[in-house]
Amino acid sequence: MEEFIQNIKYRKGVGSLLILGFVFAIAAGFFFLTASETWALGKEKLGEERYDARMNDSYQYAAFLLLMAVPMILAMNPFFNSYIKVIKTLSKTAMERLQLQNETAPFFNRYLPGYIAKDKSVVFFKFLKTTEIHFADITKISLTRGSRGGYFLHIKTKSSFYIGLMGEKLPNLLLLIEQIKEANASVTVTLP
């Protein structure tokens, strides 16, 4: 379990560095584009006051762009923390299922799957939201093929309806459906 959590934290760090690097590259590019134009015109042509104002604008806009990375990185924290919070509640068998699911997951879904199956419920993850559905509440499940090899998972419960686009491979989704059927035999299933 701890190794899995460490891999999530590693992905969080890599994601933060990628965002920071991307924003830094844009800010640096913007700065050098605007500053080089000002340098090319020179103080003689612009006058000292106008030259200094243009350079100050270049510095300020670049700094503003760099500061934009902060909310992006802070917005990632709840996303990654929601995975860690759910993983800490898993039983040993649920953790083993998650590790098996992780082994066959596409690269971008490794350690950050679209869902985590617990013993009596499943938790679905969207960027800043988690939805937990108890197996006993599920009345109907259907799976339809989406674009680019993904699947839409439709889950109808006694009180609501959930649709999620899953980047998971079909065998993993079939294992989830099988687990739900074992816990709740009255569920009707429609497969593609």
Phi and psi in degrees as a GROMACS rama.xvg file:
@    title "Ramachandran Plot"
@    xaxis  label "Phi"
@    yaxis  label "Psi"
@TYPE xy
-63.6099  -37.8  GLU-2
-63.2681  -40.7902  GLU-3
-62.404  -44.5796  PHE-4
-64.7504  -38.4901  ILE-5
-63.8465  -37.4193  GLN-6
-66.6107  -35.2067  ASN-7
-65.9196  -44.0378  ILE-8
-63.9557  -36.6281  LYS-9
-62.7766  -44.9816  TYR-10
-64.0391  -34.7749  ARG-11
-63.3126  -44.4518  LYS-12
-64.0043  -43.353  GLY-13
-63.84  -42.4132  VAL-14
-61.6808  -41.6737  GLY-15
-63.2648  -43.6932  SER-16
-65.1386  -38.4548  LEU-17
-64.0596  -43.929  LEU-18
-62.9497  -46.0798  ILE-19
-61.5158  -44.279  LEU-20
-63.2775  -42.6296  GLY-21
-63.1418  -48.1255  PHE-22
-66.1643  -39.1982  VAL-23
-62.6392  -42.6378  PHE-24
-62.4737  -41.2001  ALA-25
-66.1255  -44.6955  ILE-26
-63.8841  -43.8913  ALA-27
-65.4302  -42.2477  ALA-28
-61.1623  -44.7384  GLY-29
-62.4875  -44.924  PHE-30
-60.8268  -49.6643  PHE-31
-68.104  -31.4524  PHE-32
-65.2782  -49.9342  LEU-33
-73.0125  -39.6447  THR-34
-68.8013  -39.44  ALA-35
-65.8066  -34.1119  SER-36
-64.4856  -42.4784  GLU-37
-66.4177  -42.9985  THR-38
-61.5866  -39.6154  TRP-39
-64.4612  -37.8652  ALA-40
-72.3844  -36.4947  LEU-41
78.9622  164.05  GLY-42
-69.7764  -32.23  LYS-43
-64.3499  -43.0825  GLU-44
-76.6326  -40.3167  LYS-45
-86.1333  -27.0396  LEU-46
88.7289  150.288  GLY-47
-62.2074  -41.6858  GLU-48
-64.8055  -47.5517  GLU-49
-66.9245  -39.9847  ARG-50
-59.1599  -49.6023  TYR-51
-63.1849  -38.8038  ASP-52
-64.2187  -42.8147  ALA-53
-65.1173  -40.6601  ARG-54
-66.3903  -41.2922  MET-55
-61.6181  -40.809  ASN-56
-60.5962  -41.7165  ASP-57
-61.4542  -44.1717  SER-58
-63.9735  -44.7721  TYR-59
-65.8212  -43.9577  GLN-60
-66.2176  -38.7334  TYR-61
-64.3249  -42.471  ALA-62
-64.0772  -40.7489  ALA-63
-61.1997  -44.12  PHE-64
-62.8619  -39.9122  LEU-65
-63.8462  -38.5082  LEU-66
-66.7206  -21.0069  LEU-67
-66.0755  -20.8685  MET-68
-68.1877  -30.8161  ALA-69
-60.5809  -52.5173  VAL-70
-65.1925  -31.2776  PRO-71
-64.4704  -44.0973  MET-72
-69.4814  -40.0125  ILE-73
-65.9206  -31.6585  LEU-74
-68.6272  -23.2387  ALA-75
-74.3349  -28.525  MET-76
-55.3504  -50.8626  ASN-77
-62.29  -33.7529  PRO-78
-60.0431  -53.7544  PHE-79
-69.9344  -37.5212  PHE-80
-65.3477  -30.1055  ASN-81
-65.2892  -36.9125  SER-82
-64.2888  -48.0046  TYR-83
-61.7126  -41.8314  ILE-84
-60.4669  -43.8629  LYS-85
-69.6282  -42.1641  VAL-86
-61.9243  -36.0907  ILE-87
-66.4548  -16.7062  LYS-88
-95.5987  -1.6099  THR-89
-76.4633  145.077  LEU-90
-77.1718  173.876  SER-91
-63.1067  -43.1243  LYS-92
-69.1154  -37.4991  THR-93
-65.6996  -36.7677  ALA-94
-67.6468  -38.2477  MET-95
-63.9025  -40.721  GLU-96
-63.4702  -40.5252  ARG-97
-64.1586  -40.9576  LEU-98
-66.3293  -37.5363  GLN-99
-65.624  -43.0265  LEU-100
-60.5356  -40.3523  GLN-101
-66.5681  -34.8528  ASN-102
-62.4888  -33.2467  GLU-103
-102.079  2.7358  THR-104
-74.5411  149.668  ALA-105
-60.2126  157.602  PRO-106
-51.2382  -47.9593  PHE-107
-71.4783  -17.9004  PHE-108
-94.5113  -5.87398  ASN-109
-64.1967  130.661  ARG-110
68.5035  -7.36699  TYR-111
-135.102  63.3217  LEU-112
-71.1027  164.795  PRO-113
-70.7929  -20.5426  GLY-114
-150.457  157.655  TYR-115
-130.545  123.14  ILE-116
-88.2668  123.302  ALA-117
-94.8278  -170.792  LYS-118
-70.7246  -36.3321  ASP-119
-127.502  10.0164  LYS-120
-157.438  171.43  SER-121
-129.777  139.428  VAL-122
-112.85  123.015  VAL-123
-100.453  142.032  PHE-124
-115.29  128.145  PHE-125
-120.764  170.913  LYS-126
-44.3185  -60.2063  PHE-127
-116.139  21.734  LEU-128
-141.752  141.236  LYS-129
-119.854  144.588  THR-130
-127.137  120.571  THR-131
-104.905  128.489  GLU-132
-122.134  124.126  ILE-133
-78.9537  137.285  HIS-134
-56.766  -36.6821  PHE-135
-65.9845  -24.1149  ALA-136
-85.4812  -13.1803  ASP-137
-77.7154  131.808  ILE-138
-110.25  -30.0953  THR-139
-150.323  142.186  LYS-140
-131.925  134.823  ILE-141
-136.065  148.531  SER-142
-124.314  125.331  LEU-143
-126.927  149.57  THR-144
-74.4966  132.054  ARG-145
-101.746  -171.11  GLY-146
-78.9816  156.848  SER-147
57.3574  33.7021  ARG-148
83.354  0.10107  GLY-149
-85.6414  179.341  GLY-150
-134.602  144.627  TYR-151
-94.7201  126.71  PHE-152
-105.648  116.452  LEU-153
-104.998  122.147  HIS-154
-123.542  121.591  ILE-155
-104.509  128.991  LYS-156
-110.881  -178.986  THR-157
-63.6483  -26.5907  LYS-158
-124.574  -7.10617  SER-159
-153.562  -177.371  SER-160
-137.972  133.281  PHE-161
-124.458  132.912  TYR-162
-126.078  129.275  ILE-163
-137.573  139.552  GLY-164
-88.1885  118.41  LEU-165
-103.368  129.614  MET-166
-87.5837  5.65559  GLY-167
-73.9074  155.996  GLU-168
-75.5037  153.054  LYS-169
-54.9384  -43.9265  LEU-170
-57.574  -36.9442  PRO-171
-66.4761  -41.1334  ASN-172
-66.8267  -37.136  LEU-173
-66.5014  -35.3962  LEU-174
-65.409  -39.4182  LEU-175
-62.4641  -45.7637  LEU-176
-62.3252  -40.6906  ILE-177
-63.0075  -40.8391  GLU-178
-64.4249  -40.0815  GLN-179
-64.8863  -43.9196  ILE-180
-62.4974  -36.6137  LYS-181
-64.9  -37.4905  GLU-182
-81.0544  -27.2705  ALA-183
-142.899  91.1887  ASN-184
-67.4328  -16.6858  ALA-185
-81.7514  -2.47947  SER-186
-69.7003  132.783  VAL-187
-94.6256  137.84  THR-188
-122.962  133.776  VAL-189
-122.053  120.847  THR-190
-111.173  157.649  LEU-191
